[in-house]
């Protein structure tokens, strides 16, 4: 069986000039209210319909409900993308409308909208910066940091980076972690309040539905769909930044445009999956221009050759990223635990 090589950018190519890429990005940043409304209709109406079909399927063997959870999870991912666009102010021209839609879609996806908007903005401002890790990143240590850890510290890091933990326990952690404001965080009162208002919204919906159809039915319908959606979301985020040839630099050498183009992949998905994921696979364009609505990302990429110098991953190729767990500062690339014997940690 032959392995298809991953398309990587030319390492010698320079990052696009600031004035040039900003001028291009600005042409795609205006939201189209009609398209945004249609996207809500084609996402939320089918989502409600699928939840109803899943509920009706509870009279059948439960595996039928679990199969129906797959497309429902896809619609939850698409709902999350709407919230994501609202957080960047790109879904509608109105800040108030973005905040309202963002809060509603956040409740549906168990995400505290304002808190997530804050942490996600930090992620965009620091992605690929070795000195500012920890803002929405998958925990990543350098080789030297890992080797400096005591034995138990290395074991804990290996556990956290294990795919079964990342994608198996990670979705449950996501659902729980969003319920409580992080301790010692710099969230404003409004952002902290959004956590509790989101919790109240979730409780209100669950209580109302439980009175109607029973809590067990609510759980059996919603939990598997949300679990799959959260796992898919973690996977998308992982492969869009953790791949061979990604970009990490010390803060003094870090460049925003280079981090966007080289440190974010183009996860090339089949058309159906690209629809469910709201074009977020075009992650390099999104990081370069976060105010571009999701429905304009593809056109921005296709119409501008300067954005084609990007690592392209297919679904099959993306699985090869699972072995990458550490950043080797000597070779400036992600490596796996098995590579520790041949890589030399910086002094």
C-alpha positions as CSV (number, residue, x, y, z in Angstrom):
1,X,0.0,0.0,0.0
2,X,1.5,3.3,-1.0
3,X,1.5,6.4,1.3
4,X,0.3,9.6,-0.3
5,X,2.8,12.4,0.6
6,X,1.4,15.3,2.5
7,X,1.4,18.6,0.5
8,X,3.6,21.0,2.3
9,X,4.5,24.7,1.6
10,X,7.9,25.6,0.2
11,X,10.0,26.1,3.3
12,X,12.0,28.8,1.5
13,X,9.0,30.9,0.4
14,X,8.5,34.1,2.4
15,X,5.3,35.0,4.2
16,X,3.0,37.3,2.3
17,X,3.7,41.0,2.9
18,X,1.5,42.5,5.6
19,X,-0.1,45.2,3.4
20,X,-0.7,42.7,0.6
21,X,-2.5,40.0,2.6
22,X,-4.5,42.5,4.7
23,X,-5.8,44.2,1.5
24,X,-6.9,40.8,0.1
25,X,-8.5,39.6,3.3
26,X,-10.5,42.8,3.7
27,X,-12.3,42.1,0.5
28,X,-13.9,39.0,2.0
29,X,-14.8,40.2,5.5
30,X,-18.3,41.6,4.9
31,X,-21.0,39.3,6.1
32,X,-24.0,38.6,3.9
33,X,-27.1,38.7,6.1
34,X,-29.2,36.7,3.7
35,X,-26.6,33.9,3.6
36,X,-26.2,34.0,7.3
37,X,-29.9,33.7,7.9
38,X,-30.1,30.8,5.4
39,X,-27.3,29.1,7.1
40,X,-29.1,29.3,10.4
41,X,-32.3,27.9,8.8
42,X,-30.4,25.0,7.1
43,X,-28.7,24.2,10.3
44,X,-31.0,24.7,13.2
45,X,-34.2,23.4,11.6
46,X,-32.6,20.1,10.5
47,X,-31.0,19.9,13.9
48,X,-34.3,20.1,15.7
49,X,-35.8,17.6,13.2
50,X,-33.0,15.1,13.7
51,X,-33.4,15.3,17.5
52,X,-37.1,14.5,17.0
53,X,-36.3,11.6,14.7
54,X,-33.8,10.3,17.3
55,X,-36.5,10.5,20.0
56,X,-38.9,8.6,17.8
57,X,-36.2,6.0,17.2
58,X,-36.0,5.1,20.9
59,X,-38.8,2.6,20.3
60,X,-36.4,0.7,18.1
61,X,-33.1,-0.9,19.1
62,X,-30.8,1.7,20.5
63,X,-28.2,1.2,17.9
64,X,-30.6,2.9,15.5
65,X,-30.6,6.0,17.6
66,X,-26.8,5.9,17.7
67,X,-26.6,5.8,14.0
68,X,-28.9,8.8,13.7
69,X,-26.6,10.5,16.2
70,X,-24.0,10.8,13.5
71,X,-25.7,13.3,11.2
72,X,-27.1,15.0,14.3
73,X,-23.6,15.5,15.6
74,X,-22.6,16.9,12.2
75,X,-25.4,19.5,12.6
76,X,-24.1,20.3,16.1
77,X,-20.7,20.9,14.7
78,X,-22.2,23.3,12.1
79,X,-24.1,25.0,15.0
80,X,-20.8,25.5,16.8
81,X,-19.3,27.0,13.7
82,X,-22.1,29.6,13.7
83,X,-21.3,30.4,17.3
84,X,-17.6,30.6,16.3
85,X,-18.3,33.1,13.6
86,X,-20.4,35.2,16.0
87,X,-17.4,35.3,18.4
88,X,-15.3,36.8,15.6
89,X,-18.1,39.3,14.7
90,X,-18.2,37.8,11.2
91,X,-21.7,36.2,11.2
92,X,-23.8,39.4,11.0
93,X,-22.8,43.1,10.8
94,X,-24.6,43.7,14.2
95,X,-22.6,43.1,17.4
96,X,-25.9,42.6,19.3
97,X,-27.2,40.1,16.8
98,X,-23.9,38.2,16.9
99,X,-24.0,38.1,20.7
100,X,-27.6,36.8,20.8
101,X,-27.1,34.2,18.1
102,X,-23.8,33.2,19.7
103,X,-25.4,32.7,23.1
104,X,-28.2,30.6,21.7
105,X,-25.9,28.4,19.6
106,X,-23.6,28.2,22.6
107,X,-26.4,26.8,24.8
108,X,-27.2,24.3,22.1
109,X,-23.5,23.2,22.0
110,X,-22.8,23.5,25.8
111,X,-20.4,26.4,25.3
112,X,-20.3,29.6,27.3
113,X,-20.2,32.0,24.4
114,X,-18.5,35.1,25.9
115,X,-15.9,33.0,27.8
116,X,-15.1,31.0,24.7
117,X,-14.9,34.2,22.6
118,X,-12.3,35.5,25.1
119,X,-10.1,32.4,25.1
120,X,-10.4,31.9,21.4
121,X,-9.3,35.4,20.7
122,X,-6.2,34.7,22.8
123,X,-5.6,31.6,20.7
124,X,-5.7,33.5,17.5
125,X,-3.3,36.1,18.9
126,X,-0.7,33.6,20.1
127,X,-1.0,30.5,17.9
128,X,2.5,29.2,17.0
129,X,4.1,31.3,19.7
130,X,6.2,29.1,22.0
131,X,6.3,31.7,24.7
132,X,2.5,32.2,24.8
133,X,1.3,28.6,24.7
134,X,-1.8,27.5,26.6
135,X,-4.6,29.6,25.0
136,X,-6.9,27.1,23.4
137,X,-4.0,24.9,22.4
138,X,-3.6,21.1,22.7
139,X,-1.0,20.9,25.4
140,X,2.4,20.7,23.6
141,X,5.8,20.5,25.3
142,X,9.2,21.0,23.7
143,X,11.6,18.0,23.8
144,X,13.8,19.8,26.3
145,X,10.8,20.6,28.6
146,X,9.7,17.0,28.4
147,X,13.1,15.6,29.2
148,X,13.4,18.0,32.2
149,X,10.2,16.6,33.8
150,X,10.3,14.0,36.6
151,X,9.2,10.5,35.7
152,X,5.6,11.1,36.9
153,X,5.4,14.3,34.9
154,X,6.4,12.5,31.7
155,X,3.8,9.8,32.4
156,X,1.1,12.4,32.9
157,X,2.0,14.2,29.7
158,X,1.9,10.9,27.8
159,X,-1.5,10.2,29.3
160,X,-2.9,13.6,28.2
161,X,-1.5,13.2,24.7
162,X,-2.8,9.7,24.3
163,X,-5.4,9.6,21.4
164,X,-7.8,7.6,23.6
165,X,-7.7,10.4,26.2
166,X,-7.7,13.3,23.8
167,X,-10.7,12.1,21.7
168,X,-12.3,9.7,24.2
169,X,-12.3,11.6,27.5
170,X,-11.7,15.0,25.9
171,X,-15.4,15.4,24.8
172,X,-16.6,14.8,28.3
173,X,-14.0,17.2,29.7
174,X,-15.2,19.8,27.1
175,X,-18.8,19.5,28.3
176,X,-17.9,19.8,32.0
177,X,-15.1,22.4,31.7
178,X,-17.4,24.9,30.1
179,X,-19.8,24.8,33.1
180,X,-17.4,26.6,35.5
181,X,-15.3,29.8,35.0
182,X,-11.6,28.9,35.2
183,X,-10.0,29.7,38.5
184,X,-7.6,32.6,38.4
185,X,-8.7,33.6,35.0
186,X,-8.9,37.2,33.8
187,X,-12.4,37.0,32.6
188,X,-14.5,40.1,32.9
189,X,-17.7,40.0,34.9
190,X,-19.7,39.8,31.7
191,X,-17.7,36.8,30.5
192,X,-18.0,35.0,33.8
193,X,-21.7,35.8,33.9
194,X,-22.1,34.2,30.5
195,X,-21.0,30.9,31.9
196,X,-23.8,31.0,34.5
197,X,-26.4,32.3,32.0
198,X,-25.4,29.5,29.6
199,X,-25.8,27.0,32.4
200,X,-29.2,28.4,33.2
201,X,-30.2,28.2,29.6
202,X,-29.1,24.5,29.5
203,X,-31.0,23.7,32.7
204,X,-34.1,25.4,31.4
205,X,-34.1,23.5,28.1
206,X,-33.3,20.2,29.8
207,X,-36.0,20.7,32.5
208,X,-38.6,21.6,29.9
209,X,-37.8,18.7,27.7
210,X,-37.6,16.3,30.7
211,X,-41.1,17.4,31.8
212,X,-42.3,16.6,28.2
213,X,-40.5,13.4,27.3
214,X,-38.5,12.4,30.4
215,X,-34.9,13.0,31.4
216,X,-33.8,9.6,30.2
217,X,-35.1,10.2,26.7
218,X,-33.4,13.6,26.7
219,X,-30.1,12.1,27.7
220,X,-30.3,9.1,25.3
221,X,-30.9,11.5,22.4
222,X,-28.7,14.5,23.2
223,X,-25.6,13.0,24.9
224,X,-24.4,10.6,22.1
225,X,-24.8,13.4,19.4
226,X,-23.0,16.0,21.5
227,X,-20.3,13.5,22.5
228,X,-19.6,12.7,18.8
229,X,-19.7,16.4,17.9
230,X,-17.3,17.3,20.7
231,X,-14.9,14.5,19.6
232,X,-15.1,15.7,16.0
233,X,-14.4,19.3,17.1
234,X,-11.3,18.3,19.1
235,X,-10.1,16.3,16.1
236,X,-10.6,19.2,13.8
237,X,-8.7,21.5,16.1
238,X,-6.0,19.0,16.6
239,X,-5.2,18.3,12.9
240,X,-5.4,22.0,12.0
241,X,-2.4,22.8,14.2
242,X,-0.6,19.5,15.0
243,X,0.9,18.3,11.8
244,X,4.3,17.7,10.1
245,X,5.8,21.0,9.1
246,X,3.7,23.2,11.4
247,X,5.1,26.5,12.7
248,X,6.3,27.3,16.2
249,X,8.7,30.2,17.1
250,X,9.9,32.0,20.1
251,X,8.0,35.2,20.6
252,X,10.8,37.4,19.3
253,X,10.8,35.6,16.0
254,X,7.1,34.9,15.8
255,X,5.1,36.4,12.9
256,X,1.3,36.5,12.7
257,X,0.9,35.8,9.0
258,X,3.5,33.1,8.9
259,X,1.9,31.4,11.9
260,X,-1.5,31.6,10.1
261,X,-0.3,30.1,6.8
262,X,2.4,27.7,8.0
263,X,1.0,26.9,11.4
264,X,-2.6,26.0,10.2
265,X,-3.4,23.2,7.8
266,X,-5.9,23.1,5.0
267,X,-7.9,20.0,6.1
268,X,-9.4,19.0,2.7
269,X,-12.6,17.3,3.4
270,X,-15.3,15.7,1.1
271,X,-18.0,18.2,0.2
272,X,-20.6,16.8,2.7
273,X,-18.1,16.9,5.6
274,X,-17.0,20.4,4.6
275,X,-20.6,21.5,4.7
276,X,-21.1,20.0,8.2
277,X,-17.9,21.6,9.4
278,X,-18.6,25.0,8.0
279,X,-15.5,25.2,5.9
280,X,-13.3,25.4,9.0
281,X,-10.9,23.0,7.3
282,X,-9.6,26.1,5.5
283,X,-8.0,27.0,8.7
284,X,-5.1,28.9,7.3
285,X,-7.5,31.4,5.7
286,X,-9.5,31.6,8.9
287,X,-6.4,32.4,11.0
288,X,-5.2,35.0,8.6
289,X,-8.7,36.7,8.4
290,X,-10.8,35.6,11.4
291,X,-13.5,38.1,10.4
292,X,-14.1,36.3,7.1
293,X,-17.5,34.5,7.3
294,X,-17.2,30.7,7.0
295,X,-19.1,30.7,3.7
296,X,-16.4,32.9,2.1
297,X,-13.3,31.0,3.2
298,X,-13.2,28.7,0.1
299,X,-13.5,31.5,-2.3
300,X,-10.8,33.5,-0.6
301,X,-8.5,30.5,-0.8
302,X,-9.2,29.7,-4.4
303,X,-9.0,33.3,-5.8
304,X,-5.6,34.1,-4.2
305,X,-2.6,31.9,-5.1
306,X,-0.5,33.4,-2.3
307,X,-2.6,31.4,0.1
308,X,-1.9,28.1,-1.6
309,X,1.5,27.7,0.1
310,X,-0.1,25.7,2.9
311,X,0.0,22.1,4.2
312,X,-2.9,20.2,2.8
313,X,-4.2,17.2,4.7
314,X,-6.8,14.6,3.6
315,X,-8.7,12.5,6.1
316,X,-6.3,9.6,5.5
317,X,-3.2,11.7,5.9
318,X,-4.5,13.3,9.1
319,X,-4.2,10.1,11.0
320,X,-0.5,10.3,10.6
321,X,-0.5,13.3,12.9
322,X,-1.5,11.2,15.9
323,X,2.1,10.2,16.6
324,X,3.3,13.8,16.9
325,X,3.5,14.9,20.6
326,X,6.6,17.1,21.1
327,X,8.2,20.1,19.5
328,X,11.9,19.6,18.7
329,X,13.5,23.1,18.8
330,X,16.6,21.8,17.2
331,X,15.0,20.6,14.0
332,X,11.9,22.9,14.4
333,X,9.4,20.1,13.8
334,X,6.9,18.1,15.8
335,X,8.2,14.6,16.7
336,X,6.8,11.5,18.5
337,X,7.9,9.9,21.7
338,X,9.6,7.2,19.6
339,X,11.8,9.8,18.0
340,X,13.4,10.9,21.4
341,X,16.3,8.6,20.9
342,X,17.4,10.2,17.7
343,X,16.6,13.9,18.3
344,X,18.9,16.0,20.4
345,X,17.3,18.4,22.9
346,X,18.7,21.9,23.0
347,X,21.1,22.6,25.8
